[in-house]
Every structure is written in structure tokens, then in C-alpha cells.
Amino acid sequence: MRILEHLTVSPVAWKFQQVLRNKNRQELTPIFKDGKQYYLRILTWLEGDCWVQVKDKSRSLYQGLGSFLGKTDEAMQDFQHDALHRPYTWDVNTAANSNQLLHCITDPAKRRVAGYFVLAFETEVLPVLSSLRHACIHNDANDYNILVKEGEVSGLIDLGDMVYSALVNNVAIACTYAMLNTDHPIQAAAWVIEGYHKAFPLTDQEIDLIYYLVAARLCISVTQSAWQTSLGSVNSHHFVTEQHAWVLLDQLIRTNPLKAADTFRKACGRPALIHQENDYSPCCAKEKLL
């Protein structure tokens, strides 16, 4: 509730639910039934379809998603709450913990892919993690939480995953779900990043890490699904992203991370890491960075 109050005076206020107070101006109303006490909270309704239900997504919709998240993060930069400083499985900062669940992935080929990207996170992200900007972020702009109406983002729901984490994780998570079920996932992500950067500029370091952060989020997702399978779960919610996540991981492993970074840099009007197409071979890319 404190978060919604904070956003009430922001440019994105009406894309978040508002708490309706009772006649006593209270946010929570006690309800007594069968000798038990419950608490009722009423929120405003947000119009729109879930992102996953929108079949034809335009470039402007992807850019609009990024812009909305950028404005949200700008409005949230001075918000603090002790409860958000917590260990949390779905915090991309903790993606290395996915190593502990890799054994739950029964397909050896898939397990190797997930293991590769967890190692990439440990190698490319962990050493610089403490130097990144941190903030309280939504942390779950997924394809069921983003609402779309008449070709524009109309809202973002479900604040239950909020956490204090690296700021760039917020746009990386949005990119992750915007990239699902697309033939050109890097381009889709670039449009989201472009919109975000125009609203709330990213640093070059943050831009260059997004490829690895997207893969890290996917690794959390697939290892959590595999773990739930090992426990015998029949809850479809535990597997809603699993199939599409593996497809995207396969697309990412076929994508040179430096080329992805340069695509994202170009979207933000930033200088490229490398300048010739043949420089994207692993050995040349390595030499360019040394």
C-alpha cells in the first residue's frame, strides 16, 4: 500500500491500482465471520488485456512498455521500505542460486544450456553486481502482469515480487517476457530498452549486461519449474512459461552476446563495442575487449 501511495503523485499513477478507503478513511476494513476476523481491501480496476493475449504487437507497444517502466523506476528511485530488502528466489541478483536446482532438469542438453547461462551470470554479472545502481523495483513485469488496451500499455499489476535489487533487472525482466514467442527476440528487447532509456537513461554497463540478465531470469524460471516437477506439482502456474523459456534460451545461445549488446547500445544511441561484422567471432570479440 505504501508503494501505491508513493506512485499516486507520479506520471504513471493511473497505470497502477489505487486503494479505495472505507467511510472511516481506512485502507483495511475488518470483517468478522464465523468467529474469525478477516481484512478486506478494495482496489480500483485496471482495464486491458494481458500482454500474452495481444497477438499483433507493434514497435510502439514495445517502446511504450519500456517508457512506462522507465518512468515508473524514475518515480520509485527515492522510495525505500525495509520489507523489500529480503532474500528472494525471483530476484535476478540471486540467479547463481539456480545452480542448486540444475540437477532437477532431467534433459541433459537442456541442463547444459541452463548451466552455461548460470556460469555466464557468475562470470559477467556477479563481479560487477555491487557497483550497479540499486533500487526498489517491481521485479515481475511478465506477460500476465502487463496490461494492454488499444495498442498501449494500460497498467501493471501484482506487486508481490517487489524487491530491492539492481535497477537494470527491472527492464531486463520486462525484456525477457517481451522476447517470448517472437521470431526476432533481440529486436523486441531493443525496442523495450529504447523506450526505457529515453524515459530513464541506462548506463553503458547496464545496457551491456541485459543479455546475461535476461538469460539469468530464464534460468531461474526453468529451474524452478524443474524443481516443482521433481516435487510432483500439478499446478499449471508452475509451468506456464517453461516451454517458451526453453525456446528463448535456445535463441539466446545462438546469439553472440556482444552483437546483442551492440544492438541494445544502438537502440540507446550509444557507441558500439565493436565496429565490423566479422569482429563478432569469439576470438576477435575477445581481443577487442582485452
C-alpha positions in Angstrom: 0.0 0.0 0.0 2.9 2.4 0.7 4.2 1.8 -2.8 0.8 2.6 -4.4 0.6 5.8 -2.2 4.1 6.8 -3.4 3.1 6.3 -7.0 -0.1 8.3 -6.7 1.7 11.6 -7.4 3.8 10.1 -10.3 3.2 10.4 -14.0 2.3 6.6 -14.1 -0.2 6.8 -11.2 -3.3 5.7 -13.2 -1.5 2.6 -14.6 -1.4 1.2 -11.1 -4.3 0.2 -8.9 -5.4 2.6 -6.3 -6.5 1.7 -2.8 -10.1 2.8 -2.0 -10.6 3.8 1.6 -13.8 2.9 3.6 -16.1 5.5 5.1 -13.7 5.8 8.1 -10.8 6.6 5.7 -9.2 3.3 6.5 -7.4 1.2 3.8 -8.2 -2.1 5.5 -11.7 -3.0 6.7 -12.1 -5.7 9.4 -14.7 -8.3 8.6 -16.0 -10.8 11.2 -17.5 -14.1 10.1 -17.9 -17.4 12.0 -15.9 -16.1 14.9 -12.9 -15.2 12.7 -11.6 -11.8 11.8 -10.6 -11.0 8.2 -9.4 -7.9 6.5 -10.9 -6.5 3.3 -9.0 -4.2 0.9 -10.6 -2.8 -2.2 -8.5 -1.7 -5.2 -9.5 0.1 -8.4 -9.9 -1.9 -11.6 -7.5 -1.5 -14.5 -8.8 -2.1 -18.0 -6.8 -4.1 -20.5 -5.8 -7.5 -21.8 -2.7 -9.3 -20.6 0.3 -8.9 -22.8 0.3 -12.6 -23.6 -3.2 -12.2 -25.1 -2.2 -9.5 -27.6 -1.3 -11.2 -30.9 0.0 -8.4 -33.0 2.4 -6.2 -31.1 3.8 -3.1 -32.7 7.1 -1.5 -32.3 5.4 1.4 -30.5 3.9 -1.0 -28.0 7.3 -2.4 -27.1 8.7 1.1 -26.8 5.7 2.1 -24.8 6.3 -0.7 -22.3 9.9 0.4 -21.9 8.9 4.0 -21.5 6.3 3.2 -18.9 8.8 1.1 -16.8 11.4 3.8 -17.1 9.0 6.4 -15.8 8.0 4.0 -13.0 11.6 3.4 -12.0 12.3 7.1 -12.1 9.3 7.7 -9.8 10.5 4.9 -7.5 14.1 5.9 -7.1 13.5 7.7 -3.7 11.2 5.0 -2.3 12.5 2.8 0.4 10.9 0.1 2.6 12.7 -2.4 4.9 10.5 -5.3 3.8 11.9 -5.1 0.3 15.4 -5.8 1.5 15.0 -9.6 1.5 16.4 -12.7 0.0 14.1 -13.8 -2.8 14.3 -16.6 -5.3 13.0 -14.5 -8.2 15.5 -11.7 -7.6 17.8 -11.8 -10.6 20.6 -10.7 -8.3 20.4 -14.3 -6.8 20.4 -16.1 -10.1 23.6 -18.0 -9.3 21.5 -20.0 -6.7 19.9 -21.7 -9.7 23.0 -23.9 -9.7 21.5 -25.8 -6.8 18.5 -26.9 -8.9 20.2 -27.7 -12.2 20.1 -31.4 -11.2 16.2 -31.2 -11.4 16.4 -30.7 -15.2 16.3 -34.2 -16.5 17.1 -33.5 -20.1 21.0 -33.4 -20.3 21.0 -31.0 -23.3 18.7 -28.5 -21.5 20.7 -28.9 -18.3 23.9 -27.9 -20.1 22.2 -24.8 -21.6 21.0 -23.6 -18.3 24.3 -24.4 -16.7 26.1 -22.4 -19.3 24.0 -19.3 -18.7 24.3 -19.6 -14.9 28.0 -19.7 -15.4 27.8 -16.7 -17.7 25.9 -14.8 -14.9 28.6 -15.8 -12.4 31.4 -14.7 -14.8 29.9 -11.5 -16.3 27.4 -10.1 -13.8 28.4 -11.2 -10.2 31.9 -9.4 -10.3 30.2 -6.0 -11.0 26.9 -6.5 -9.3 27.7 -4.4 -6.2 28.7 -1.5 -8.5 25.3 -1.3 -10.3 22.6 1.1 -9.3 20.1 -0.5 -6.9 16.5 0.4 -6.1 13.2 -1.0 -5.1 11.8 -2.5 -8.3 8.6 -4.2 -9.4 10.6 -7.2 -10.4 7.8 -9.0 -12.3 6.7 -7.2 -15.5 5.8 -10.5 -17.1 3.3 -11.2 -19.9 0.4 -11.8 -17.5 1.1 -8.7 -15.3 1.4 -6.2 -18.1 -2.0 -4.9 -19.3 -2.6 -3.6 -22.9 -5.5 -1.5 -24.2 -5.9 -0.1 -27.7 -2.3 -0.8 -28.5 -0.8 0.9 -25.4 0.3 -0.4 -22.0 -2.6 0.4 -19.7 -1.3 -1.0 -16.4 0.9 -3.2 -14.4 -0.4 -5.4 -11.6 0.9 -7.7 -8.9 3.4 -6.0 -6.6 4.1 -9.2 -4.6 7.5 -9.8 -6.1 8.9 -6.3 -5.4 12.4 -6.3 -4.1 15.5 -4.1 -3.6 17.7 -5.2 -6.4 19.9 -4.0 -9.3 17.8 -1.3 -11.1 18.6 -2.8 -14.6 16.9 -6.1 -13.6 13.5 -4.4 -13.9 13.9 -3.6 -17.6 15.7 -6.9 -18.2 12.8 -8.9 -16.8 10.4 -6.9 -19.0 12.6 -7.7 -22.0 12.6 -11.4 -21.0 8.8 -11.7 -21.4 8.6 -9.3 -24.3 11.0 -11.6 -26.1 8.9 -14.8 -25.7 7.1 -16.1 -28.8 8.9 -13.7 -31.1 10.9 -14.5 -34.3 13.3 -11.7 -33.5 13.7 -11.6 -29.7 16.8 -9.3 -29.7 14.9 -6.7 -31.7 11.9 -6.9 -29.4 14.2 -6.3 -26.4 15.9 -3.5 -28.2 12.6 -1.6 -28.6 11.8 -2.1 -24.9 15.3 -0.8 -24.0 15.0 2.1 -26.3 11.7 3.3 -24.7 13.1 2.8 -21.2 16.4 4.6 -21.9 14.5 7.6 -23.3 12.4 7.8 -20.1 15.2 6.9 -17.6 18.7 6.6 -19.1 20.6 3.4 -18.6 24.4 3.4 -18.2 26.6 1.6 -20.8 27.5 -1.0 -18.2 23.8 -1.8 -17.5 23.0 -2.0 -21.3 25.8 -4.5 -21.8 24.6 -6.8 -19.0 21.0 -7.1 -20.2 21.6 -10.1 -22.4 23.0 -12.0 -19.4 20.3 -10.8 -17.1 17.5 -12.0 -19.4 19.2 -15.4 -19.6 19.5 -15.4 -15.8 15.8 -14.7 -15.3 15.0 -17.6 -17.7 17.3 -19.9 -15.7 15.5 -19.1 -12.5 12.2 -19.8 -14.3 13.2 -23.2 -15.8 15.0 -24.5 -12.7 12.0 -23.5 -10.6 9.7 -25.4 -13.0 12.0 -28.4 -13.0 12.1 -28.4 -9.2 8.3 -28.2 -9.0 8.2 -31.2 -11.4 10.5 -33.1 -9.1 8.1 -32.5 -6.2 5.2 -33.8 -8.3 3.4 -30.5 -8.7 0.3 -30.5 -10.9 -0.2 -26.7 -10.5 -0.1 -25.4 -14.1 1.0 -22.0 -12.8 4.4 -23.5 -12.0 5.0 -24.4 -15.7 3.2 -21.6 -17.6 6.4 -20.1 -19.0 8.6 -23.3 -19.1 8.2 -24.3 -22.7 8.6 -20.8 -24.1 11.5 -20.1 -21.8 13.5 -23.1 -23.3 12.8 -21.8 -26.8 14.1 -18.4 -25.9 17.2 -19.8 -24.2 17.9 -21.7 -27.4 17.6 -18.5 -29.3 19.9 -16.7 -26.9 22.6 -19.3 -27.0 22.7 -18.9 -30.8 23.2 -15.1 -30.4 26.6 -13.5 -29.9 26.3 -11.6 -26.6 28.5 -8.8 -28.0 26.2 -8.4 -31.0 23.2 -8.3 -28.7 24.9 -5.6 -26.6 25.6 -3.5 -29.7 22.0 -3.8 -30.8 20.9 -2.6 -27.4 23.5 0.2 -27.5 22.3 1.3 -30.9 18.8 1.5 -29.6 20.0 3.8 -26.9 22.2 5.9 -29.2 25.4 4.7 -27.5 28.7 3.8 -29.2 29.2 0.3 -30.3 31.6 -2.1 -28.6 32.9 -3.4 -32.0 32.5 -2.0 -35.4 32.8 -4.7 -38.1 30.5 -7.7 -38.6 33.4 -10.1 -38.7 34.6 -8.8 -35.4 31.8 -10.7 -33.7 33.6 -14.1 -33.9 34.5 -15.2 -30.4 38.3 -14.8 -30.8 38.0 -11.3 -32.4 35.5 -10.2 -29.8 37.7 -11.4 -27.0 40.7 -9.4 -28.5 38.6 -6.3 -28.9 37.7 -6.3 -25.2 41.2 -7.0 -23.9 
